[in-house]
Amino acid sequence: MSIELIHRGVEPSATLATSIYERLKADILSAKLEPGRKLQLRFLMENYGAGQTPLREALNRLSTEDLVVGKEQRGFFVQSISLDELAELTKTRGWIEGTALRESIINTNPAWEEALLVAHHRLDRTPRSLDPDNFETNPEWERNHRNFHALLMGNCGSRPLIAFCEQLADRLSRYRALSSRTSFRVRKVSEEHTALLRAVLDRDAVSAVALLIAHYERTATFIQEGMSKIEPNRHGTRPARD
């Protein structure tokens, strides 16, 4: 059998599994598939238009990212959330992204600074909510927000470090999706981003890292408030330990 024929047989299956993985991941990160939910194969097959094989491949891949958990004899579930994990992830993200941001500033160059300015401008010009009166997440704002933060770390010179930053951002985005309404009217997040950008452009690594960590800690505070309004077991949440 020729290589061309082999590729013809393999590529569609691999592409389908990747497509299902990306769609499932997006729905988990946005909390459309809420924490603790059982991922029944029949439901997934009907809603994602795929067979068992690509679905299982996608679920296994998501389990390696700790977004899905497989339970023996019970199937797959969306990973639960907890105040304990929120605190751990927030602290770890501050450590890891603080290191990446510091290295990015050390390696600063005009192209990186220009890219940051453009990314911040796009973020600042995009409405946080599609509805100015009642919070409705704006996908464009989410993309621009993720891009701005990714650029802050992206000049650090370490692909493994960047990948870890992205993984932590993914795991925390589920928490943000469940609680953004809490901070919509009271938090001036655009001012936090502007202050962070200014410190980076001033090449003040100490201030930039401190502002980044404070930014994430403030986010965690609003998330905690939002989670406290969710019924304890509805989304697989657990109360924080004393």
Backbone hydrogen bonds, N-H to C=O, Kabsch-Sander energy under -0.5 kcal/mol:
donor,donor_aa,acceptor,acceptor_aa,energy
6,I,2,S,-2.1
7,H,3,I,-2.5
8,R,4,E,-2.0
9,G,5,L,-1.8
10,V,6,I,-2.0
11,E,7,H,-2.7
14,A,10,V,-2.2
15,T,11,E,-3.0
16,L,12,P,-2.5
17,A,13,S,-2.4
18,T,14,A,-2.1
19,S,15,T,-2.4
20,I,16,L,-2.7
21,Y,17,A,-2.4
22,E,18,T,-2.5
23,R,19,S,-2.2
24,L,20,I,-2.8
25,K,21,Y,-2.6
26,A,22,E,-2.2
27,D,23,R,-2.0
28,I,24,L,-2.1
29,L,25,K,-2.8
30,S,26,A,-1.7
31,A,28,I,-1.1
32,K,27,D,-1.5
33,L,27,D,-2.2
34,E,32,K,-0.8
36,G,78,V,-1.5
37,R,34,E,-1.9
39,L,76,F,-2.8
40,Q,38,K,-1.2
44,L,40,Q,-2.5
45,M,41,L,-3.0
46,E,42,R,-2.0
47,N,43,F,-2.4
48,Y,44,L,-2.5
49,G,45,M,-0.8
50,A,45,M,-0.5
55,L,51,G,-1.5
56,R,52,Q,-2.9
57,E,53,T,-2.1
58,A,54,P,-2.3
59,L,55,L,-2.7
60,N,56,R,-2.6
61,R,57,E,-2.0
62,L,58,A,-2.3
63,S,59,L,-1.9
64,T,60,N,-1.2
65,E,61,R,-0.6
65,E,62,L,-0.6
66,D,63,S,-1.2
67,L,62,L,-2.2
68,V,62,L,-0.9
69,V,77,F,-2.9
71,K,75,G,-3.2
74,R,71,K,-2.4
75,G,71,K,-1.6
77,F,69,V,-2.4
78,V,37,R,-2.8
79,Q,67,L,-2.4
81,I,235,H,-0.6
83,L,238,R,-1.3
86,L,82,S,-2.2
87,A,83,L,-2.2
88,E,84,D,-2.2
89,L,85,E,-3.2
90,T,86,L,-2.4
91,K,87,A,-2.2
92,T,88,E,-2.6
93,R,89,L,-2.8
94,G,90,T,-2.0
95,W,91,K,-2.0
96,I,92,T,-2.9
97,E,93,R,-2.7
98,G,94,G,-1.5
99,T,95,W,-1.8
100,A,96,I,-2.3
101,L,97,E,-3.0
102,R,98,G,-2.1
103,E,99,T,-2.1
104,S,100,A,-2.3
105,I,101,L,-2.3
106,I,102,R,-1.9
107,N,103,E,-2.0
108,T,105,I,-1.4
113,E,109,N,-2.2
114,E,110,P,-2.5
115,A,111,A,-2.2
116,L,112,W,-2.2
117,L,113,E,-2.2
118,V,114,E,-2.3
119,A,115,A,-2.5
120,H,116,L,-2.7
121,H,117,L,-2.2
122,R,118,V,-2.3
123,L,119,A,-2.2
124,D,120,H,-3.0
125,R,121,H,-1.6
126,T,122,R,-0.6
126,T,123,L,-1.0
130,L,136,E,-3.2
138,N,128,R,-1.1
142,E,138,N,-2.2
143,R,139,P,-2.3
144,N,140,E,-2.6
145,H,141,W,-2.9
146,R,142,E,-2.4
147,N,143,R,-2.3
148,F,144,N,-2.3
149,H,145,H,-2.1
150,A,146,R,-2.4
151,L,147,N,-2.3
152,L,148,F,-1.5
153,M,149,H,-1.1
154,G,150,A,-1.6
156,C,153,M,-1.7
162,I,158,S,-2.2
163,A,159,R,-2.5
164,F,160,P,-2.0
165,C,161,L,-2.2
166,E,162,I,-2.2
167,Q,163,A,-2.0
168,L,164,F,-2.3
169,A,165,C,-2.2
170,D,166,E,-2.2
171,R,167,Q,-2.2
172,L,168,L,-1.9
173,S,169,A,-1.5
174,R,170,D,-0.8
176,R,172,L,-1.9
177,A,173,S,-2.3
178,L,174,R,-1.2
179,S,175,Y,-0.6
179,S,176,R,-1.1
180,S,176,R,-1.2
182,T,179,S,-1.6
183,S,179,S,-0.6
183,S,180,S,-0.8
184,F,180,S,-1.1
187,R,183,S,-2.2
189,V,187,R,-1.2
191,E,188,K,-0.7
192,E,188,K,-1.2
193,H,189,V,-2.1
194,T,190,S,-2.1
195,A,191,E,-2.3
196,L,192,E,-2.1
197,L,193,H,-2.6
198,R,194,T,-2.5
199,A,195,A,-2.0
200,V,196,L,-2.0
201,L,197,L,-2.7
202,D,198,R,-1.8
203,R,200,V,-1.4
204,D,199,A,-2.6
205,A,203,R,-1.1
208,A,204,D,-2.5
209,V,205,A,-2.6
210,A,206,V,-2.0
211,L,207,S,-2.6
212,L,208,A,-2.3
213,I,209,V,-2.5
214,A,210,A,-2.3
215,H,211,L,-2.2
216,Y,212,L,-2.0
217,E,213,I,-2.5
218,R,214,A,-2.4
219,T,215,H,-1.8
220,A,216,Y,-2.3
221,T,217,E,-1.8
222,F,218,R,-1.8
223,I,219,T,-2.3
224,Q,220,A,-2.7
225,E,221,T,-1.8
226,G,222,F,-2.3
227,M,223,I,-3.1
228,S,224,Q,-1.9
229,K,226,G,-1.0
230,I,227,M,-1.5
234,R,231,E,-1.2
235,H,231,E,-0.8
236,G,233,N,-0.8
237,T,232,P,-0.7
